[in-house]
């Protein structure tokens, strides 16, 4: 349904749109009011900023990308598993910890698997809020791998082509998507390397970005800021089916 808003609402709406909770899904349509083109979006549920009734958000003008979040479409190597990520990542990192390097070596031994280790020896990931990532097709191919039976961190692989998909700290609010999901030359810029202290000789690392011995205050501030924006929720990823067979058979 398209609401015909008043001029005051037309100009007040952009501020509201910028603060709209990203978890909502909007139905959008284009309407013309005189010579002004407006994007009208209708939310059918109530939200915390509008607690009593459904609401309408209107953005005036043709540049409406600020209202509609960018969606990044990702897939495994063969295309059987498709995922989507909304907006920009919390941060772009390369992890040099012993666990990530060990897991990457294991995954690279699987038949047909892509190279996961960077020249530095680390694994490159894009960190997103869990509520901004979803599997839209092929979830039946997803299997998890844990380095130990007790660990709360699992790494998920698409068994159709043995593409590493993401790392999930099951008690956290974020998900780390592996860089191999992005087409060549489309990754966001690398912002930092973490856990360089696990290397035998971190001095050999390039100086293009900060090489952190462990995790910096900035790292944790970004994580906490994302958690606050999520209302301190910890969504569960429920579309992984079974355990990865690392024998390669």
HELIX and SHEET records of a PDB file:
HELIX    1   1 UNK A    7  UNK A   18  1                                  12    
HELIX    2   2 UNK A   98  UNK A  108  1                                  11    
HELIX    3   3 UNK A  130  UNK A  132  5                                   3    
HELIX    4   4 UNK A  139  UNK A  141  5                                   3    
HELIX    5   5 UNK A  179  UNK A  181  5                                   3    
HELIX    6   6 UNK A  196  UNK A  198  5                                   3    
HELIX    7   7 UNK A  202  UNK A  204  5                                   3    
HELIX    8   8 UNK A  217  UNK A  229  1                                  13    
SHEET    1   A 3 UNK A  27  UNK A  33  0                                        
SHEET    2   A 3 UNK A  36  UNK A  43 -1                                        
SHEET    3   A 3 UNK A  55  UNK A  60 -1                                        
SHEET    1   B 3 UNK A  71  UNK A  75  0                                        
SHEET    2   B 3 UNK A  82  UNK A  86 -1                                        
SHEET    3   B 3 UNK A 133  UNK A 137 -1                                        
SHEET    1   C 8 UNK A 142  UNK A 145  0                                        
SHEET    2   C 8 UNK A 153  UNK A 158 -1                                        
SHEET    3   C 8 UNK A 163  UNK A 169 -1                                        
SHEET    4   C 8 UNK A 174  UNK A 178 -1                                        
SHEET    5   C 8 UNK A 123  UNK A 129 -1                                        
SHEET    6   C 8 UNK A  91  UNK A  95 -1                                        
SHEET    7   C 8 UNK A 192  UNK A 194  1                                        
SHEET    8   C 8 UNK A 210  UNK A 211  1                                        
END                                                                             
